[in-house]
Amino acid sequence: MPSALPEQLLLSDLLRRRVRCDQGLDHGPGSIAWMHPPVHRLLGWASRPSAFGQRREVWRLDQLKGMSEAETFVRGEPAVTDPDTLRRLPTLFEAVLLGADGQPLGCIADAAVELRTGRVRHYLVSRSDPRLPGSSRWRLVPDRIVDQQPGRVFSALRDLDDLPLARASVRQEFLRRSRRWRDQMGEETARLRDQFQQAGGRLEDRLEGWLEEPPWDERQERAGRVDEPAWPEGPAPDVDPDAYDDWIDENGDADGAGAPDAGLDSRTPAPGRRPPDRYRGRDDDDPWV
């Protein structure tokens, strides 16, 4: 069952479908595109009714009325021609794309076309043979084409990587993912390196602080000295020697023979004196003792 036409379609999807007219006849699959290269516009396409005959049928783009998964539906009669005439039609498909230095970069394999107007939105460039399945495609807009000749398209590109990638092959996808993984690993390695450097810097600062602190014994001595009263520094004050004589005269003698110190026990003998004999007293004259 035919469906509505999409706004945009790849030329390869149009050519791979078989053409069926409004009378229900099968006109074979598409074979080649008919375009006007100077304005990058698709005019129509040709189909091959028989695999062995030389007959080719050309359909205008405005004859396309519907599509299904395997067929395109057209209305009206086609223009009949032969393969030699079709090969002389100007086209950019399968043309070699040349870079700024004149070296080939690939070939034009496909195009995205607006079905209502036929305007080519962009071409798809293949680096290798476009007939190889699963090959990569790069998107080339018409504005990047500098010049064109039969079979050759000139551009100011230096490499295909200057173009956006439209479809990646298995190899290209593997390379792209490997590059992304490598970039992620580089970022993660740089992040871990910064963290290790920061941790090493903090450890080094702490180690320098530990080395600058005094040993434990020295810190204890410093703490003990802080608790003790501080003695005044500087030269000793001048003392009058006569002051000592006055003190000796007031207290009896210099050996402490005067009044006993109030703070000492009365039963404790003064230093340098013989303690009294408790057995000697008033009975000293007793001859029996």
HELIX and SHEET records of a PDB file:
HELIX    1   1 LEU A   11  ARG A   16  1                                   6    
HELIX    2   2 PRO A   37  VAL A   39  5                                   3    
HELIX    3   3 LEU A   61  GLN A   63  5                                   3    
HELIX    4   4 PRO A   83  ARG A   87  1                                   5    
HELIX    5   5 PRO A  142  ARG A  144  5                                   3    
HELIX    6   6 LEU A  160  ASP A  162  5                                   3    
HELIX    7   7 VAL A  170  GLU A  212  1                                  43    
HELIX    8   8 TRP A  216  ASP A  227  1                                  12    
HELIX    9   9 ASP A  242  GLU A  250  1                                   9    
HELIX   10  10 ARG A  282  ASP A  285  5                                   4    
SHEET    1   A 5 GLN A   8  LEU A  10  0                                        
SHEET    2   A 5 PRO A 104  GLU A 114 -1                                        
SHEET    3   A 5 VAL A  96  LEU A  98 -1                                        
SHEET    4   A 5 ARG A 152  SER A 155  1                                        
SHEET    5   A 5 ILE A 145  GLN A 149 -1                                        
SHEET    1   B 5 GLN A   8  LEU A  10  0                                        
SHEET    2   B 5 PRO A 104  GLU A 114 -1                                        
SHEET    3   B 5 VAL A 120  SER A 126 -1                                        
SHEET    4   B 5 ARG A 137  LEU A 140 -1                                        
SHEET    5   B 5 LEU A 165  ARG A 167 -1                                        
SHEET    1   C 7 LEU A  64  MET A  67  0                                        
SHEET    2   C 7 GLU A  71  VAL A  74 -1                                        
SHEET    3   C 7 ARG A  18  ARG A  20  1                                        
SHEET    4   C 7 ASP A  26  HIS A  36 -1                                        
SHEET    5   C 7 ARG A  41  SER A  47 -1                                        
SHEET    6   C 7 ARG A  56  ARG A  60 -1                                        
SHEET    7   C 7 ALA A  79  THR A  81 -1                                        
END                                                                             
